[in-house]
Amino acid sequence: MIQINRRKAFSSLGLIGGTALLTGCSETGMNIATAEFPSEPSWSYRRLDPADVAERTYRIYPEGGCMYGVVGGVIGTLANKVGEPFRSFPIDMMRFGDGGVGGCGSLCGVINGGSALIGMFHSEKPKEKREAMIAELVVWYETTPLPQYEPEKPAWADDTPSSVSGSVLCHLSTGRWCETTGCEAFSMEKKERCRRLAADGAGKIVELLNRDLDGERILGKLTPQVQSCIDCHGKEDMGNAMVKMNCGTCHQFDGEHP
């Protein structure tokens, strides 16, 4: 009498199953080795309307804040236009960027989320194009009077003055706006300001991605002040600073530069 243990029995069943599968395929004329399977959906960017994305960002902002609004505005519009894989994007994770990363007041969610989107569509090496696009976003954020977006129906405040942040840090950006307007950091006016700022940022990201799609070379020119700092302190000279954001955020001089 032949003894068959459990492992041999299951191995035999597996072999039989595999044979049956292959036989079934051959009967239908399908060759596993040469079969063509559906390709993965593409994460490639498609042209969007900045105004549509800005409106969507403003609308969804209360669900998760600035970073959530910026990324959700772009990805959600792509999901409506293209479908997958954008419909499956885990947008909820982007709530961490609210308030300068979990309320810490560090990197503004507009820059954080916008850079993540640029990284999604430009993850390739070398990194020059990606960094140039992010640099243009940063310079725009630091030097432009914001917010500029005007919703059809303001949600939290009717009047939202603009200010120049001079920094990508949430704490300084918000503080300078409060200083300019006389509004408190926890007021409804400030919440409306950040909501509109997110809409501005989403529109700017789409503008950059559209220009890139058109084949326009984005140079990512820095402000003269930052470029001057890099000329001395950057890789080609002293090599003691790696920066593209406004240097005056952390370094201030009463007189001439040492």
C-alpha positions as CSV (number, residue, x, y, z in Angstrom):
1,M,0.0,0.0,0.0
2,I,1.4,3.4,-1.0
3,Q,1.5,6.0,1.8
4,I,0.9,9.6,0.8
5,N,1.4,12.4,3.3
6,R,-0.4,15.7,3.4
7,R,2.3,17.7,1.7
8,K,2.5,15.3,-1.2
9,A,-1.2,15.3,-1.5
10,F,-1.5,19.1,-1.6
11,S,1.5,19.2,-4.0
12,S,-0.3,16.8,-6.3
13,L,-3.5,18.8,-6.1
14,G,-1.6,22.0,-7.0
15,L,0.1,20.3,-10.0
16,I,-3.3,19.0,-11.2
17,G,-4.8,22.4,-10.8
18,G,-2.0,24.0,-12.7
19,T,-2.2,21.5,-15.5
20,A,-5.9,22.0,-15.7
21,L,-5.4,25.7,-15.9
22,L,-2.8,25.4,-18.7
23,T,-4.9,22.9,-20.5
24,G,-7.9,25.2,-20.3
25,C,-5.9,28.1,-21.7
26,S,-4.6,26.0,-24.6
27,E,-8.1,24.8,-25.4
28,T,-9.2,28.4,-25.9
29,G,-6.2,29.2,-28.0
30,M,-4.5,31.4,-25.4
31,N,-0.8,31.1,-24.9
32,I,0.2,32.3,-21.4
33,A,3.8,33.2,-22.5
34,T,2.6,35.5,-25.3
35,A,-0.7,36.7,-23.8
36,E,-1.3,40.5,-23.7
37,F,-2.7,41.7,-20.4
38,P,-4.3,45.2,-19.8
39,S,-1.6,47.8,-19.0
40,E,-1.7,49.7,-15.7
41,P,-3.6,53.0,-15.9
42,S,-1.4,56.0,-16.5
43,W,-0.6,58.7,-13.9
44,S,0.2,61.2,-16.6
45,Y,-1.0,64.7,-16.3
46,R,-3.8,66.0,-18.6
47,R,-4.5,69.6,-19.3
48,L,-6.9,71.2,-16.8
49,D,-8.5,74.6,-16.4
50,P,-6.9,76.5,-13.5
51,A,-10.2,78.3,-12.7
52,D,-12.1,74.9,-12.4
53,V,-9.4,73.5,-10.1
54,A,-9.3,76.6,-8.0
55,E,-13.1,76.5,-7.5
56,R,-12.9,72.8,-6.6
57,T,-10.1,73.5,-4.1
58,Y,-12.0,76.3,-2.4
59,R,-15.1,74.0,-2.2
60,I,-13.3,71.0,-0.6
61,Y,-11.0,73.0,1.7
62,P,-13.2,72.5,4.8
63,E,-12.7,68.7,4.5
64,G,-9.0,68.8,5.2
65,G,-7.3,72.1,4.9
66,C,-4.8,73.7,2.6
67,M,-2.7,70.7,1.4
68,Y,-5.7,68.5,1.1
69,G,-7.5,71.2,-0.9
70,V,-4.6,71.8,-3.3
71,V,-3.9,68.1,-4.0
72,G,-7.6,67.2,-4.0
73,G,-8.5,70.1,-6.3
74,V,-6.1,68.8,-9.0
75,I,-6.5,65.0,-8.4
76,G,-10.2,65.3,-8.1
77,T,-10.6,67.2,-11.4
78,L,-8.3,64.6,-13.1
79,A,-10.4,61.8,-11.6
80,N,-13.6,63.4,-13.1
81,K,-11.8,63.8,-16.5
82,V,-9.7,60.6,-16.8
83,G,-11.0,58.2,-14.2
84,E,-8.5,55.7,-12.9
85,P,-5.9,55.7,-11.4
86,F,-6.8,59.1,-10.0
87,R,-10.1,58.0,-8.5
88,S,-8.1,55.6,-6.3
89,F,-5.7,58.2,-5.0
90,P,-5.6,58.2,-1.2
91,I,-6.4,61.9,-0.8
92,D,-7.3,61.6,2.9
93,M,-3.6,61.3,3.8
94,M,-3.0,64.8,2.6
95,R,-4.8,66.2,5.7
96,F,-1.5,66.0,7.6
97,G,-0.2,69.2,5.8
98,D,-2.9,71.5,7.4
99,G,-1.5,74.3,9.4
100,G,2.1,73.9,8.3
101,V,2.3,70.1,8.9
102,G,0.0,69.1,11.6
103,G,-0.5,72.6,12.9
104,C,3.3,73.1,13.5
105,G,3.5,76.2,11.4
106,S,6.3,75.0,9.2
107,L,6.0,74.4,5.4
108,C,2.7,75.8,4.1
109,G,0.4,73.2,2.7
110,V,0.1,75.1,-0.6
111,I,3.8,74.6,-1.2
112,N,3.8,71.1,0.3
113,G,0.9,69.9,-1.7
114,G,1.9,71.7,-4.8
115,S,5.4,70.2,-4.7
116,A,3.9,66.7,-4.2
117,L,1.9,67.1,-7.4
118,I,4.9,68.3,-9.3
119,G,6.8,65.3,-8.0
120,M,4.0,63.0,-9.0
121,F,4.1,64.1,-12.6
122,H,7.9,64.6,-12.7
123,S,9.4,61.8,-10.6
124,E,12.1,61.2,-13.3
125,K,15.8,61.7,-13.0
126,P,17.6,64.1,-13.5
127,K,15.7,66.4,-11.1
128,E,16.3,69.8,-12.8
129,K,12.9,70.2,-14.3
130,R,11.1,69.2,-11.1
131,E,13.2,71.5,-9.0
132,A,12.8,74.4,-11.4
133,M,9.0,74.1,-11.3
134,I,9.0,74.0,-7.5
135,A,11.3,77.0,-7.4
136,E,8.9,79.0,-9.5
137,L,6.0,78.0,-7.2
138,V,8.1,79.1,-4.2
139,V,9.1,82.5,-5.6
140,W,5.4,83.1,-6.7
141,Y,4.2,82.3,-3.2
142,E,6.8,84.5,-1.4
143,T,6.5,87.6,-3.7
144,T,2.9,87.8,-4.8
145,P,0.2,89.6,-2.9
146,L,-2.2,86.8,-1.9
147,P,-4.9,85.7,-1.8
148,Q,-6.3,86.9,-5.1
149,Y,-9.0,84.3,-5.6
150,E,-12.5,85.6,-5.3
151,P,-15.2,83.0,-4.8
152,E,-18.7,83.5,-6.2
153,K,-20.1,82.9,-2.8
154,P,-17.6,83.6,0.0
155,A,-18.0,81.1,2.8
156,W,-16.5,82.5,5.9
157,A,-15.8,86.2,5.3
158,D,-16.7,88.7,2.6
159,D,-13.5,90.9,2.8
160,T,-10.1,89.2,2.6
161,P,-7.2,91.6,2.0
162,S,-4.0,90.4,0.4
163,S,-0.4,90.5,1.7
164,V,3.1,89.4,0.6
165,S,4.2,86.5,2.8
166,G,7.9,86.7,2.1
167,S,8.2,83.1,3.4
168,V,6.9,79.6,2.6
169,L,6.6,79.0,6.3
170,C,3.0,78.9,7.5
171,H,3.8,80.7,10.8
172,L,5.4,83.7,9.0
173,S,3.0,83.8,6.1
174,T,0.0,83.8,8.4
175,G,1.7,86.2,10.9
176,R,2.5,88.8,8.2
177,W,-1.1,88.6,6.9
178,C,-2.4,89.2,10.4
179,E,0.0,92.1,10.8
180,T,-1.1,93.6,7.6
181,T,-4.9,93.2,8.1
182,G,-5.2,93.5,11.9
183,C,-7.1,90.2,12.0
184,E,-6.4,87.5,14.6
185,A,-4.8,84.2,13.6
186,F,-7.9,82.2,14.7
187,S,-10.5,84.5,13.2
188,M,-12.9,83.5,10.4
189,E,-11.2,86.1,8.2
190,K,-7.9,84.3,8.5
191,K,-9.6,80.9,7.8
192,E,-11.2,82.5,4.7
193,R,-7.7,83.9,3.7
194,C,-6.1,80.4,3.8
195,R,-9.1,78.9,2.0
196,R,-8.7,81.4,-0.9
197,L,-4.9,81.0,-0.8
198,A,-5.2,77.3,-1.3
199,A,-7.4,78.0,-4.4
200,D,-4.8,80.4,-5.7
201,G,-2.1,77.7,-5.2
202,A,-4.0,75.0,-7.0
203,G,-4.6,77.3,-9.9
204,K,-0.9,78.2,-10.0
205,I,0.1,74.5,-10.0
206,V,-2.2,73.8,-13.0
207,E,-0.7,76.8,-14.8
208,L,2.8,75.4,-14.3
209,L,1.8,71.9,-15.4
210,N,0.0,73.2,-18.5
211,R,3.0,75.2,-19.5
212,D,5.2,72.2,-19.1
213,L,2.7,70.1,-21.2
214,D,3.0,72.7,-23.9
215,G,6.8,72.2,-23.9
216,E,7.7,75.5,-22.4
217,R,10.9,75.4,-20.5
218,I,10.4,76.5,-16.9
219,L,13.6,78.1,-15.6
220,G,12.7,78.5,-11.9
221,K,14.5,81.8,-11.6
222,L,15.2,82.9,-8.0
223,T,14.8,86.3,-6.6
224,P,17.9,88.6,-6.9
225,Q,18.3,88.5,-3.1
226,V,18.4,84.7,-2.9
227,Q,20.6,84.4,-6.0
228,S,23.0,86.8,-4.5
229,C,23.2,84.7,-1.3
230,I,23.7,81.5,-3.3
231,D,26.5,83.1,-5.3
232,C,28.6,83.4,-2.2
233,H,27.3,80.7,0.1
234,G,26.3,78.0,-2.4
235,K,28.1,75.0,-3.8
236,E,30.4,76.9,-6.2
237,D,31.9,79.1,-3.5
238,M,31.7,78.8,0.3
239,G,29.4,75.8,0.2
240,N,27.9,76.4,3.6
241,A,24.2,76.9,2.6
242,M,21.7,75.0,0.5
243,V,18.6,77.2,0.0
244,K,16.1,78.5,-2.5
245,M,13.6,80.1,-0.2
246,N,13.8,83.7,1.0
247,C,17.1,84.0,3.0
248,G,15.7,87.0,4.9
249,T,13.3,84.7,6.7
250,C,16.0,83.5,9.0
251,H,18.9,86.0,8.4
252,Q,18.5,89.7,8.9
253,F,21.1,92.3,8.9
254,D,20.8,95.8,10.4
255,G,23.6,97.3,8.3
256,E,25.6,96.0,5.4
257,H,26.2,92.4,4.8
258,P,29.4,91.2,6.6
